[in-house]
Amino acid sequence: MKRWANDIGPNVRKLRIRLGLTQEQLAAKLQINGSDMTRQVVANIEARRRRVYEHQIRLLMKVLHCTLDELFFGIPPAQSQPSHR
């Protein structure tokens, strides 16, 4: 697998943690939204062992409530702490 096949793994983890979700909870939210991603798939994405496809990127953005920039380039430092909504 080429390195660029998954540049978002570490940011998926940060965004998931920012929302206070476990890998299992993220997988459940993805499944509710029509994906077949399991906790193991989420773990492999975060560890950069799995390619992420365009439709999965769109779904991750929706479920993680993030922008494309946050998914690919990270969370700005001022926003890295969980918000109290």
N, C-alpha and C positions, 0 to 999 in steps of 0.2 A: 504494500500500500504506500502510496506517495504521501509525504508529510502533509501536504496541503489538503488531503482528503478529510481531515478533521482538525481544524484550527480552533474550534469552539469548545472543545471538551472542558478545559479548565474554567472557562467562563460559565458554562452550563452549571458546573458545580457551585461556583460562587453565587450565581443567581438563584439556584435552588436553596442554598443555605440562607441567602438573604430573605427568602420567603418562609424559612423555617420548615422546609419540606425534607423528608427522607427520600432516598432513591425510590423506595417502594411507593411513597405517596405521589412523587412526580410521575412514575410509571402509571399509577391509577388515573391521575388527571389526564395524561396523554391518551390512555385507553378510553376514557369517557368521551374524549374528543375525536375518537375514530381511529386511533393508532393501535398497532399491535405491539408496541414497544413494552418490554418487560423490565423489571428491575435490573436484570442482567444486561440488557441492552443499554439502559441508562448508565450503568457502571462502566461498560465498555466505551460508551461515548465519552464519558468524563475522563477515562484513562487514555483516550485517543487511540483505542484499539479497534474502533469501528468507524467506517465511513458514515457521514451524515448527508442525506440527500435533501434537495431543495424543499420538497413537501414536508419533510421532518423539521427543517429549519423554520418554516412558517409556523408549524404547530408548536414548536418549542418557544418561539416568540410570543405566541398567544398565551400559552399556559404559564410561562415565566414572567409575563407582563413586562417585556423588555423590547428594546429597539434592536434593529439589525446591528447598529454600531456597538451596543452593549454586548450583544452575543459574540461578535467577532473581535472587538477591541477591549472589552472589559467595562466594568462599572466605574464611573468617575469616583474618586476618593470620597467626595462629600456625600455620595449616595450609597456607599458601601454598607452602612449600618441599616438595620431593619427600620422601616418607617412605622410609626404608631398611627395607623389609619383608623 
